Amino acid sequence: MRRLILAGMMVAALASCQRDAADDKLVEISGKIFVFNYRVARATYLVTLRKLAPLPEGGFAEATFEDPRGGPPLVAREKLFPVMDKIVLESPAVHCVKKGKPYAVTIRLLGADNEEIQTLETTITSNVDQSILPAKPLTLGPFYDRNPEVFKPDGTTDFSPEKCPE
């Protein structure tokens, strides 16, 4: 009888250690936003992920961002480390972001062998147009020198936005 009880307890313990297939999520999206940096006249997507389960050694997080200007998607890839609690994925610079338009983002977690472990799909919508950014950086270099293409020697300024197709 003791052996039967012990065997039942071991089976129950092993079953409780296994995650349900529906709970195989390693990460979840904890934040998503467009970042507009007026100092360098640059906009990017920024997505943060929260770890829910151990991350694979040698794996990667890969984000594919819709290009607001059109063309092929933009890709960002970050190496995963088991000690990570948060993963931050930032796109290359984007252009022509429109207010109120949802842009598609797909995030894939990949193992060391590039095998897909988890996929997340979402959209990011900006609450402002990229036309709020000047076409050229306001400052240059490590000392934040004023950009002479924006701040003209004659005292005039050129804050005109980047030209985007309608």
C-alpha positions in Angstrom: 0.0 0.0 0.0 2.9 2.4 0.9 4.4 1.8 -2.5 1.2 2.6 -4.3 0.8 5.8 -2.3 4.5 6.7 -3.0 4.1 6.0 -6.7 0.9 8.1 -6.9 2.7 11.0 -5.1 5.6 10.8 -7.6 3.3 10.8 -10.6 1.4 13.8 -9.1 4.7 15.6 -8.5 6.0 15.0 -12.0 2.7 16.1 -13.5 2.8 19.4 -11.6 6.3 20.1 -12.9 5.2 19.9 -16.5 3.7 23.0 -18.0 0.5 22.7 -19.9 0.8 23.3 -23.7 -1.4 26.4 -23.4 1.0 27.8 -20.8 4.1 27.4 -23.0 4.6 31.1 -23.2 8.1 32.2 -22.3 7.4 35.9 -22.6 4.6 38.4 -22.9 4.5 41.9 -24.2 4.8 44.4 -21.4 5.2 47.6 -23.4 5.1 49.0 -27.0 5.5 52.5 -28.3 6.9 54.7 -31.0 9.9 56.7 -29.7 10.3 60.2 -31.3 13.8 61.6 -30.5 13.7 65.2 -31.8 17.4 65.9 -30.9 18.6 63.3 -33.5 15.5 63.6 -35.7 14.8 59.9 -35.4 11.8 57.7 -34.8 11.8 54.0 -33.8 9.5 51.2 -32.6 10.2 50.0 -29.0 8.8 46.8 -27.7 9.5 45.3 -24.2 8.9 41.7 -23.2 8.5 40.3 -19.7 9.9 36.8 -19.0 7.4 34.3 -17.8 9.5 31.1 -18.0 13.2 30.2 -18.4 14.7 31.5 -21.6 16.7 29.1 -23.9 20.5 29.3 -23.7 21.9 30.8 -26.9 18.4 31.7 -28.3 17.3 35.0 -29.9 14.3 37.3 -29.9 13.6 38.6 -33.4 11.1 41.4 -34.1 9.8 42.2 -37.6 8.3 45.7 -37.8 6.1 47.0 -40.7 7.9 49.8 -42.5 5.6 52.9 -42.4 7.2 54.2 -45.6 6.5 50.8 -47.4 9.0 48.3 -48.5 10.3 45.2 -46.8 9.8 44.8 -43.0 12.5 46.1 -40.6 14.1 43.5 -38.4 15.7 43.7 -34.9 17.3 40.7 -33.2 18.5 40.4 -29.6 20.4 37.5 -28.0 18.6 35.8 -25.1 20.3 35.1 -21.8 18.7 32.9 -19.1 19.2 35.7 -16.5 17.2 38.2 -18.4 13.9 39.3 -16.8 13.1 41.9 -19.6 13.9 41.9 -23.3 14.0 45.2 -25.2 13.6 45.2 -29.0 14.1 48.5 -30.9 13.7 48.9 -34.6 16.1 50.6 -37.0 15.0 54.2 -37.7 11.5 54.5 -39.3 10.1 57.2 -41.5 6.7 58.6 -42.3 4.8 57.3 -39.2 1.2 58.4 -39.4 -1.0 59.2 -36.4 -3.7 56.7 -35.7 -2.5 54.0 -38.2 -1.8 50.6 -36.6 1.5 49.1 -37.8 2.1 45.3 -37.6 4.8 43.8 -35.4 5.7 40.1 -35.1 8.1 38.8 -32.5 9.6 35.3 -32.6 11.6 33.6 -29.9 14.1 31.3 -31.4 16.3 28.6 -29.9 20.0 28.3 -30.5 19.2 26.2 -33.5 16.9 28.9 -34.9 13.9 26.8 -34.2 10.8 28.9 -33.4 9.7 28.5 -29.8 7.0 31.3 -29.5 5.4 33.9 -31.7 3.7 37.1 -30.7 1.8 39.4 -33.0 0.7 42.9 -32.2 0.3 46.4 -33.6 1.6 49.7 -32.5 -0.3 52.9 -33.2 1.3 56.4 -32.8 -0.7 59.2 -31.3 1.3 61.8 -33.4 2.6 62.0 -36.9 6.3 61.9 -37.6 5.9 65.3 -39.1 6.5 66.7 -35.6 10.2 65.7 -36.1 12.6 67.9 -38.0 14.2 66.3 -41.1 17.7 66.9 -39.7 19.1 66.4 -36.2 19.0 69.5 -34.0 22.4 68.8 -32.5 25.6 67.1 -33.6 28.3 65.2 -31.7 29.0 64.4 -28.1 28.8 68.1 -27.0 25.3 68.7 -28.5 26.7 71.3 -30.9 23.9 73.1 -32.8 23.5 71.6 -36.3 24.3 74.4 -38.8 21.9 72.9 -41.4 19.1 73.6 -38.9 20.4 76.7 -37.1 21.6 78.9 -40.0 24.5 81.4 -39.6 22.1 84.2 -40.6 19.9 83.5 -37.5 17.1 81.6 -39.3 16.1 78.1 -38.5 14.9 75.2 -40.7 12.7 72.8 -38.7 10.9 71.5 -41.8 9.8 67.9 -41.4 10.9 65.0 -43.6 8.9 64.7 -46.9 6.7 61.7 -47.0 4.5 60.4 -49.8 0.8 60.8 -49.2 
